[in-house]
C-alpha cells in the first residue's frame, strides 16, 4: 500500500500511506483483535517493511540533495 502512495503522489504520499498503514496495523492488533493473543511479532511483521521503505526514501532524498549541492 505505501508503494502505491509513492506511485500516485511521490514522497509526500508515500509518507501519508505509510502512516495510515502503521496506524491501521496498530489499530487492528490492539483493538479489533484484542481477544486474540497479540504478539510483538505480529506488529513487527506489519510495521517494519513500511519503516524500511520510508528509511530508504529518506536516504535517497539526502543523497540527491547532497549531489545537487
PDB file as gemmi writes it, atoms N, CA and C in Angstrom:
CRYST1    1.000    1.000    1.000  90.00  90.00  90.00 P 1                      
ATOM      1  N   UNK A   1       0.797  -1.196   0.000  1.00  0.00           N  
ATOM      2  CA  UNK A   1       0.000   0.000   0.000  1.00  0.00           C  
ATOM      3  C   UNK A   1       0.850   1.275   0.000  1.00  0.00           C  
ATOM      4  N   UNK A   2       1.892   1.370   0.835  1.00  0.00           N  
ATOM      5  CA  UNK A   2       2.703   2.585   0.785  1.00  0.00           C  
ATOM      6  C   UNK A   2       3.367   2.805  -0.579  1.00  0.00           C  
ATOM      7  N   UNK A   3       3.751   1.737  -1.250  1.00  0.00           N  
ATOM      8  CA  UNK A   3       4.335   1.909  -2.583  1.00  0.00           C  
ATOM      9  C   UNK A   3       3.315   2.466  -3.563  1.00  0.00           C  
ATOM     10  N   UNK A   4       2.064   2.111  -3.387  1.00  0.00           N  
ATOM     11  CA  UNK A   4       1.011   2.687  -4.218  1.00  0.00           C  
ATOM     12  C   UNK A   4       0.914   4.188  -3.967  1.00  0.00           C  
ATOM     13  N   UNK A   5       1.062   4.590  -2.725  1.00  0.00           N  
ATOM     14  CA  UNK A   5       1.071   6.015  -2.397  1.00  0.00           C  
ATOM     15  C   UNK A   5       2.218   6.735  -3.081  1.00  0.00           C  
ATOM     16  N   UNK A   6       3.398   6.097  -3.112  1.00  0.00           N  
ATOM     17  CA  UNK A   6       4.543   6.709  -3.791  1.00  0.00           C  
ATOM     18  C   UNK A   6       4.279   6.810  -5.285  1.00  0.00           C  
ATOM     19  N   UNK A   7       3.705   5.780  -5.846  1.00  0.00           N  
ATOM     20  CA  UNK A   7       3.426   5.770  -7.275  1.00  0.00           C  
ATOM     21  C   UNK A   7       2.402   6.842  -7.646  1.00  0.00           C  
ATOM     22  N   UNK A   8       1.414   7.050  -6.790  1.00  0.00           N  
ATOM     23  CA  UNK A   8       0.368   8.022  -7.089  1.00  0.00           C  
ATOM     24  C   UNK A   8       0.792   9.465  -6.833  1.00  0.00           C  
ATOM     25  N   UNK A   9       1.580   9.702  -5.784  1.00  0.00           N  
ATOM     26  CA  UNK A   9       1.834  11.085  -5.434  1.00  0.00           C  
ATOM     27  C   UNK A   9       3.235  11.436  -5.005  1.00  0.00           C  
ATOM     28  N   UNK A  10       4.168  10.516  -5.136  1.00  0.00           N  
ATOM     29  CA  UNK A  10       5.544  10.837  -4.779  1.00  0.00           C  
ATOM     30  C   UNK A  10       5.844  10.630  -3.310  1.00  0.00           C  
ATOM     31  N   UNK A  11       6.891  11.312  -2.866  1.00  0.00           N  
ATOM     32  CA  UNK A  11       7.388  11.109  -1.496  1.00  0.00           C  
ATOM     33  C   UNK A  11       6.372  11.500  -0.424  1.00  0.00           C  
ATOM     34  N   UNK A  12       5.650  12.568  -0.664  1.00  0.00           N  
ATOM     35  CA  UNK A  12       4.677  13.009   0.341  1.00  0.00           C  
ATOM     36  C   UNK A  12       3.609  11.944   0.556  1.00  0.00           C  
ATOM     37  N   UNK A  13       3.084  11.396  -0.510  1.00  0.00           N  
ATOM     38  CA  UNK A  13       2.041  10.382  -0.375  1.00  0.00           C  
ATOM     39  C   UNK A  13       2.590   9.053   0.115  1.00  0.00           C  
ATOM     40  N   UNK A  14       3.870   8.790  -0.111  1.00  0.00           N  
ATOM     41  CA  UNK A  14       4.495   7.610   0.486  1.00  0.00           C  
ATOM     42  C   UNK A  14       4.422   7.713   1.997  1.00  0.00           C  
ATOM     43  N   UNK A  15       4.761   8.876   2.524  1.00  0.00           N  
ATOM     44  CA  UNK A  15       4.731   9.053   3.982  1.00  0.00           C  
ATOM     45  C   UNK A  15       3.308   9.006   4.530  1.00  0.00           C  
ATOM     46  N   UNK A  16       2.369   9.579   3.812  1.00  0.00           N  
ATOM     47  CA  UNK A  16       0.969   9.547   4.257  1.00  0.00           C  
ATOM     48  C   UNK A  16       0.443   8.122   4.260  1.00  0.00           C  
ATOM     49  N   UNK A  17       0.707   7.382   3.179  1.00  0.00           N  
ATOM     50  CA  UNK A  17       0.243   5.991   3.098  1.00  0.00           C  
ATOM     51  C   UNK A  17       0.943   5.117   4.130  1.00  0.00           C  
ATOM     52  N   UNK A  18       2.211   5.385   4.391  1.00  0.00           N  
ATOM     53  CA  UNK A  18       2.942   4.617   5.402  1.00  0.00           C  
ATOM     54  C   UNK A  18       2.354   4.857   6.784  1.00  0.00           C  
ATOM     55  N   UNK A  19       2.057   6.112   7.106  1.00  0.00           N  
ATOM     56  CA  UNK A  19       1.447   6.410   8.404  1.00  0.00           C  
ATOM     57  C   UNK A  19       0.086   5.721   8.532  1.00  0.00           C  
ATOM     58  N   UNK A  20      -0.709   5.768   7.472  1.00  0.00           N  
ATOM     59  CA  UNK A  20      -2.028   5.119   7.503  1.00  0.00           C  
ATOM     60  C   UNK A  20      -1.882   3.609   7.676  1.00  0.00           C  
ATOM     61  N   UNK A  21      -0.885   3.025   7.029  1.00  0.00           N  
ATOM     62  CA  UNK A  21      -0.662   1.577   7.127  1.00  0.00           C  
ATOM     63  C   UNK A  21      -0.272   1.195   8.558  1.00  0.00           C  
ATOM     64  N   UNK A  22       0.640   1.952   9.155  1.00  0.00           N  
ATOM     65  CA  UNK A  22       1.080   1.662  10.518  1.00  0.00           C  
ATOM     66  C   UNK A  22      -0.067   1.874  11.503  1.00  0.00           C  
ATOM     67  N   UNK A  23      -0.817   2.945  11.330  1.00  0.00           N  
ATOM     68  CA  UNK A  23      -1.961   3.196  12.218  1.00  0.00           C  
ATOM     69  C   UNK A  23      -2.991   2.083  12.109  1.00  0.00           C  
ATOM     70  N   UNK A  24      -3.239   1.611  10.898  1.00  0.00           N  
ATOM     71  CA  UNK A  24      -4.187   0.520  10.700  1.00  0.00           C  
ATOM     72  C   UNK A  24      -3.683  -0.765  11.353  1.00  0.00           C  
ATOM     73  N   UNK A  25      -2.401  -1.047  11.236  1.00  0.00           N  
ATOM     74  CA  UNK A  25      -1.845  -2.255  11.851  1.00  0.00           C  
ATOM     75  C   UNK A  25      -1.954  -2.207  13.364  1.00  0.00           C  
ATOM     76  N   UNK A  26      -1.632  -1.055  13.943  1.00  0.00           N  
ATOM     77  CA  UNK A  26      -1.728  -0.916  15.402  1.00  0.00           C  
ATOM     78  C   UNK A  26      -3.177  -1.025  15.845  1.00  0.00           C  
ATOM     79  N   UNK A  27      -4.075  -0.356  15.132  1.00  0.00           N  
ATOM     80  CA  UNK A  27      -5.498  -0.425  15.470  1.00  0.00           C  
ATOM     81  C   UNK A  27      -6.003  -1.855  15.411  1.00  0.00           C  
ATOM     82  N   UNK A  28      -5.667  -2.544  14.335  1.00  0.00           N  
ATOM     83  CA  UNK A  28      -6.149  -3.915  14.154  1.00  0.00           C  
ATOM     84  C   UNK A  28      -5.618  -4.840  15.234  1.00  0.00           C  
ATOM     85  N   UNK A  29      -4.336  -4.723  15.544  1.00  0.00           N  
ATOM     86  CA  UNK A  29      -3.741  -5.638  16.516  1.00  0.00           C  
ATOM     87  C   UNK A  29      -4.152  -5.340  17.953  1.00  0.00           C  
ATOM     88  N   UNK A  30      -4.282  -4.066  18.294  1.00  0.00           N  
ATOM     89  CA  UNK A  30      -4.538  -3.737  19.694  1.00  0.00           C  
ATOM     90  C   UNK A  30      -6.016  -3.635  20.047  1.00  0.00           C  
ATOM     91  N   UNK A  31      -6.860  -3.257  19.085  1.00  0.00           N  
ATOM     92  CA  UNK A  31      -8.253  -3.025  19.432  1.00  0.00           C  
ATOM     93  C   UNK A  31      -9.217  -4.012  18.789  1.00  0.00           C  
ATOM     94  N   UNK A  32      -9.099  -4.257  17.504  1.00  0.00           N  
ATOM     95  CA  UNK A  32     -10.045  -5.148  16.848  1.00  0.00           C  
ATOM     96  C   UNK A  32      -9.834  -6.607  17.234  1.00  0.00           C  
ATOM     97  N   UNK A  33      -8.584  -7.006  17.366  1.00  0.00           N  
ATOM     98  CA  UNK A  33      -8.288  -8.385  17.708  1.00  0.00           C  
ATOM     99  C   UNK A  33      -7.802  -8.493  19.148  1.00  0.00           C  
ATOM    100  N   UNK A  34      -8.411  -7.731  20.007  1.00  0.00           N  
ATOM    101  CA  UNK A  34      -7.958  -7.684  21.406  1.00  0.00           C  
ATOM    102  C   UNK A  34      -8.175  -9.013  22.127  1.00  0.00           C  
ATOM    103  N   UNK A  35      -9.120  -9.796  21.677  1.00  0.00           N  
ATOM    104  CA  UNK A  35      -9.377 -11.070  22.339  1.00  0.00           C  
ATOM    105  C   UNK A  35      -8.326 -12.114  21.985  1.00  0.00           C  
ATOM    106  N   UNK A  36      -7.688 -11.978  20.843  1.00  0.00           N  
ATOM    107  CA  UNK A  36      -6.614 -12.888  20.458  1.00  0.00           C  
ATOM    108  C   UNK A  36      -5.325 -12.460  21.144  1.00  0.00           C  
ATOM    109  N   UNK A  37      -4.407 -13.369  21.175  1.00  0.00           N  
ATOM    110  CA  UNK A  37      -3.108 -13.046  21.769  1.00  0.00           C  
ATOM    111  C   UNK A  37      -2.296 -12.224  20.776  1.00  0.00           C  
ATOM    112  N   UNK A  38      -2.186 -10.945  21.038  1.00  0.00           N  
ATOM    113  CA  UNK A  38      -1.398 -10.071  20.190  1.00  0.00           C  
ATOM    114  C   UNK A  38       0.061 -10.208  20.585  1.00  0.00           C  
ATOM    115  N   UNK A  39       0.866 -10.518  19.622  1.00  0.00           N  
ATOM    116  CA  UNK A  39       2.291 -10.650  19.902  1.00  0.00           C  
ATOM    117  C   UNK A  39       3.046  -9.520  19.235  1.00  0.00           C  
ATOM    118  N   UNK A  40       4.234  -9.303  19.721  1.00  0.00           N  
ATOM    119  CA  UNK A  40       5.078  -8.265  19.127  1.00  0.00           C  
ATOM    120  C   UNK A  40       5.437  -8.614  17.695  1.00  0.00           C  
ATOM    121  N   UNK A  41       5.558  -9.907  17.402  1.00  0.00           N  
ATOM    122  CA  UNK A  41       5.933 -10.300  16.039  1.00  0.00           C  
ATOM    123  C   UNK A  41       4.853  -9.939  15.028  1.00  0.00           C  
ATOM    124  N   UNK A  42       3.587  -9.934  15.435  1.00  0.00           N  
ATOM    125  CA  UNK A  42       2.517  -9.510  14.527  1.00  0.00           C  
ATOM    126  C   UNK A  42       2.685  -8.042  14.138  1.00  0.00           C  
ATOM    127  N   UNK A  43       2.922  -7.210  15.124  1.00  0.00           N  
ATOM    128  CA  UNK A  43       3.119  -5.788  14.847  1.00  0.00           C  
ATOM    129  C   UNK A  43       4.395  -5.539  14.050  1.00  0.00           C  
ATOM    130  N   UNK A  44       5.452  -6.219  14.420  1.00  0.00           N  
ATOM    131  CA  UNK A  44       6.729  -6.031  13.731  1.00  0.00           C  
ATOM    132  C   UNK A  44       6.618  -6.459  12.273  1.00  0.00           C  
ATOM    133  N   UNK A  45       5.955  -7.560  12.013  1.00  0.00           N  
ATOM    134  CA  UNK A  45       5.853  -8.047  10.633  1.00  0.00           C  
ATOM    135  C   UNK A  45       5.034  -7.116   9.751  1.00  0.00           C  
ATOM    136  N   UNK A  46       4.181  -6.303  10.336  1.00  0.00           N  
ATOM    137  CA  UNK A  46       3.386  -5.362   9.556  1.00  0.00           C  
ATOM    138  C   UNK A  46       4.009  -3.974   9.469  1.00  0.00           C  
ATOM    139  N   UNK A  47       4.790  -3.593  10.473  1.00  0.00           N  
ATOM    140  CA  UNK A  47       5.303  -2.230  10.541  1.00  0.00           C  
ATOM    141  C   UNK A  47       6.713  -2.093   9.970  1.00  0.00           C  
ATOM    142  N   UNK A  48       7.586  -3.053  10.208  1.00  0.00           N  
ATOM    143  CA  UNK A  48       8.982  -2.928   9.787  1.00  0.00           C  
ATOM    144  C   UNK A  48       9.148  -2.754   8.275  1.00  0.00           C  
ATOM    145  N   UNK A  49       8.443  -3.492   7.423  1.00  0.00           N  
ATOM    146  CA  UNK A  49       8.618  -3.244   5.980  1.00  0.00           C  
ATOM    147  C   UNK A  49       8.277  -1.812   5.565  1.00  0.00           C  
ATOM    148  N   UNK A  50       7.268  -1.232   6.191  1.00  0.00           N  
ATOM    149  CA  UNK A  50       6.889   0.146   5.874  1.00  0.00           C  
ATOM    150  C   UNK A  50       7.975   1.109   6.351  1.00  0.00           C  
ATOM    151  N   UNK A  51       8.502   0.874   7.532  1.00  0.00           N  
ATOM    152  CA  UNK A  51       9.568   1.731   8.035  1.00  0.00           C  
ATOM    153  C   UNK A  51      10.818   1.638   7.169  1.00  0.00           C  
ATOM    154  N   UNK A  52      11.088   0.459   6.628  1.00  0.00           N  
ATOM    155  CA  UNK A  52      12.219   0.310   5.710  1.00  0.00           C  
ATOM    156  C   UNK A  52      12.019   1.144   4.448  1.00  0.00           C  
ATOM    157  N   UNK A  53      10.809   1.142   3.908  1.00  0.00           N  
ATOM    158  CA  UNK A  53      10.531   1.955   2.726  1.00  0.00           C  
ATOM    159  C   UNK A  53      10.748   3.440   3.001  1.00  0.00           C  
ATOM    160  N   UNK A  54      10.261   3.909   4.133  1.00  0.00           N  
ATOM    161  CA  UNK A  54      10.417   5.321   4.483  1.00  0.00           C  
ATOM    162  C   UNK A  54      11.894   5.648   4.716  1.00  0.00           C  
ATOM    163  N   UNK A  55      12.633   4.737   5.332  1.00  0.00           N  
ATOM    164  CA  UNK A  55      14.060   4.962   5.569  1.00  0.00           C  
ATOM    165  C   UNK A  55      14.833   5.007   4.247  1.00  0.00           C  
ATOM    166  N   UNK A  56      14.530   4.112   3.336  1.00  0.00           N  
ATOM    167  CA  UNK A  56      15.191   4.119   2.028  1.00  0.00           C  
ATOM    168  C   UNK A  56      14.893   5.417   1.299  1.00  0.00           C  
ATOM    169  N   UNK A  57      13.656   5.877   1.371  1.00  0.00           N  
ATOM    170  CA  UNK A  57      13.299   7.141   0.728  1.00  0.00           C  
ATOM    171  C   UNK A  57      14.051   8.303   1.361  1.00  0.00           C  
ATOM    172  N   UNK A  58      14.202   8.291   2.675  1.00  0.00           N  
ATOM    173  CA  UNK A  58      14.923   9.368   3.358  1.00  0.00           C  
ATOM    174  C   UNK A  58      16.393   9.381   2.958  1.00  0.00           C  
ATOM    175  N   UNK A  59      16.995   8.217   2.840  1.00  0.00           N  
ATOM    176  CA  UNK A  59      18.401   8.138   2.428  1.00  0.00           C  
ATOM    177  C   UNK A  59      18.551   8.613   0.991  1.00  0.00           C  
ATOM    178  N   UNK A  60      17.633   8.208   0.120  1.00  0.00           N  
ATOM    179  CA  UNK A  60      17.687   8.643  -1.277  1.00  0.00           C  
ATOM    180  C   UNK A  60      17.527  10.160  -1.381  1.00  0.00           C  
ATOM    181  N   UNK A  61      16.659  10.734  -0.581  1.00  0.00           N  
ATOM    182  CA  UNK A  61      16.431  12.177  -0.612  1.00  0.00           C  
ATOM    183  C   UNK A  61      17.697  12.926  -0.187  1.00  0.00           C  
ATOM    184  N   UNK A  62      18.339  12.457   0.873  1.00  0.00           N  
ATOM    185  CA  UNK A  62      19.568  13.113   1.336  1.00  0.00           C  
ATOM    186  C   UNK A  62      20.673  12.966   0.301  1.00  0.00           C  
ATOM    187  N   UNK A  63      20.779  11.802  -0.326  1.00  0.00           N  
ATOM    188  CA  UNK A  63      21.808  11.583  -1.341  1.00  0.00           C  
ATOM    189  C   UNK A  63      21.606  12.497  -2.532  1.00  0.00           C  
ATOM    190  N   UNK A  64      20.361  12.631  -2.978  1.00  0.00           N  
ATOM    191  CA  UNK A  64      20.079  13.506  -4.109  1.00  0.00           C  
ATOM    192  C   UNK A  64      20.344  14.970  -3.767  1.00  0.00           C  
ATOM    193  N   UNK A  65      20.029  15.366  -2.538  1.00  0.00           N  
ATOM    194  CA  UNK A  65      20.277  16.748  -2.110  1.00  0.00           C  
ATOM    195  C   UNK A  65      21.773  17.027  -2.026  1.00  0.00           C  
ATOM    196  N   UNK A  66      22.543  16.047  -1.572  1.00  0.00           N  
ATOM    197  CA  UNK A  66      23.990  16.218  -1.468  1.00  0.00           C  
ATOM    198  C   UNK A  66      24.629  16.305  -2.848  1.00  0.00           C  
ATOM    199  N   UNK A  67      24.112  15.557  -3.793  1.00  0.00           N  
ATOM    200  CA  UNK A  67      24.643  15.585  -5.153  1.00  0.00           C  
ATOM    201  C   UNK A  67      24.319  16.903  -5.840  1.00  0.00           C  
ATOM    202  N   UNK A  68      23.188  17.496  -5.499  1.00  0.00           N  
ATOM    203  CA  UNK A  68      22.777  18.742  -6.127  1.00  0.00           C  
ATOM    204  C   UNK A  68      23.611  19.930  -5.621  1.00  0.00           C  
ATOM    205  N   UNK A  69      24.172  19.798  -4.446  1.00  0.00           N  
ATOM    206  CA  UNK A  69      24.965  20.897  -3.862  1.00  0.00           C  
ATOM    207  C   UNK A  69      26.308  21.055  -4.517  1.00  0.00           C  
TER     208      UNK A  69                                                      
END                                                                             
